[in-house]
Amino acid sequence: MVTWQKKGEDHYDDVEQWETVPNEDGTFQTTSRLTVKDWQTEDYTCVVQHKSLEKDIVKRVIEREIRRNQDIETRGPSMKRGAGYGKTNTSDTESENSELKPAVKA
């Protein structure tokens, strides 16, 4: 599950959530988009929850990503059908949360 928070509280306005879809390799992906209007005065975070994670992945949305209108990707263990999961060959190394365990792609 992918959710958004504004100033530490759950935020549902201006959020688009796509369904979870399979990839050709048996993994799955989902997309969640938050449209940010007043980004300079607000504090937004993306929260990824999955039963395979020891704790939630929380990624703060930073100004550089908003100004460039960049997608924020969180990658880590890929959920596979049937036999569990395997690690991807990419990771989040640029964010302030990069010390966290790998995340599910959001």
C-alpha positions as CSV (number, residue, x, y, z in Angstrom):
1,M,0.0,0.0,0.0
2,V,1.2,3.5,-0.9
3,T,-0.1,6.5,1.1
4,W,0.8,10.1,1.5
5,Q,1.2,12.3,4.6
6,K,1.1,16.1,5.0
7,K,2.8,17.4,8.1
8,G,2.7,13.9,9.5
9,E,-1.0,13.3,9.0
10,D,-2.7,11.1,6.4
11,H,-3.4,13.1,3.3
12,Y,-6.0,12.0,0.7
13,D,-6.7,15.1,-1.3
14,D,-5.1,15.4,-4.8
15,V,-3.9,11.8,-4.7
16,E,-4.2,9.5,-7.7
17,Q,-3.7,5.8,-7.1
18,W,-3.3,3.3,-10.0
19,E,-4.0,-0.4,-9.6
20,T,-1.2,-2.8,-8.9
21,V,-0.1,-4.5,-12.2
22,P,2.2,-7.4,-13.0
23,N,5.5,-7.0,-14.8
24,E,6.8,-9.6,-17.3
25,D,9.2,-11.0,-14.8
26,G,6.5,-11.9,-12.3
27,T,7.0,-8.9,-10.1
28,F,4.4,-6.2,-9.5
29,Q,4.3,-2.4,-9.5
30,T,2.0,0.4,-8.6
31,T,1.9,4.2,-9.0
32,S,0.6,6.8,-6.6
33,R,0.7,10.5,-7.6
34,L,0.3,13.5,-5.3
35,T,-0.4,16.8,-6.9
36,V,1.4,19.4,-4.7
37,K,0.2,23.0,-4.8
38,D,1.8,24.8,-1.8
39,W,5.1,22.8,-1.7
40,Q,7.2,25.5,0.0
41,T,5.2,25.6,3.2
42,E,4.2,22.0,3.5
43,D,5.9,18.8,4.5
44,Y,4.9,15.8,2.4
45,T,6.0,12.2,2.8
46,C,5.3,9.0,0.9
47,V,4.6,5.9,3.0
48,V,5.1,2.4,1.6
49,Q,3.6,-0.6,3.5
50,H,3.9,-4.2,2.7
51,K,3.8,-7.4,4.7
52,S,7.3,-8.3,3.6
53,L,8.8,-5.2,5.1
54,E,10.0,-5.1,8.7
55,K,8.8,-1.5,9.0
56,D,7.2,1.1,6.8
57,I,9.3,2.9,4.3
58,V,8.8,6.7,4.7
59,K,10.3,9.0,2.0
60,R,10.1,12.7,2.5
61,V,9.4,14.7,-0.7
62,I,12.2,17.1,-1.2
63,E,12.1,20.5,-3.0
64,R,14.5,19.5,-5.8
65,E,12.1,16.7,-6.9
66,I,9.1,19.0,-6.8
67,R,10.7,21.9,-8.6
68,R,11.8,19.5,-11.5
69,N,8.4,17.7,-11.4
70,Q,10.3,14.5,-11.0
71,D,8.8,11.1,-10.2
72,I,9.9,9.8,-6.8
73,E,10.8,6.2,-7.1
74,T,11.4,3.8,-4.2
75,R,12.8,0.5,-5.2
76,G,13.8,-2.6,-3.3
77,P,12.4,-6.1,-2.9
78,S,10.2,-7.0,-5.8
79,M,7.1,-8.8,-5.0
80,K,6.8,-12.1,-7.0
81,R,3.9,-14.3,-7.5
82,G,4.0,-17.5,-5.5
83,A,7.5,-18.0,-4.3
84,G,8.1,-14.8,-2.3
85,Y,10.3,-12.0,-3.5
86,G,13.8,-11.2,-4.7
87,K,15.9,-8.1,-4.6
88,T,16.2,-5.7,-7.5
89,N,19.5,-4.4,-8.8
90,T,18.7,-0.8,-8.0
91,S,18.3,1.1,-4.7
92,D,17.5,4.5,-3.3
93,T,20.9,6.1,-2.4
94,E,20.2,9.8,-2.9
95,S,17.5,10.5,-0.3
96,E,17.8,11.3,3.4
97,N,16.1,7.8,4.0
98,S,18.7,5.8,2.0
99,E,19.9,4.1,5.1
100,L,16.5,2.3,5.4
101,K,16.1,-1.2,4.1
102,P,15.0,-1.5,0.5
103,A,11.5,-0.5,-0.3
104,V,8.8,-1.8,-2.6
105,K,8.6,0.1,-5.8
106,A,6.1,2.9,-5.5
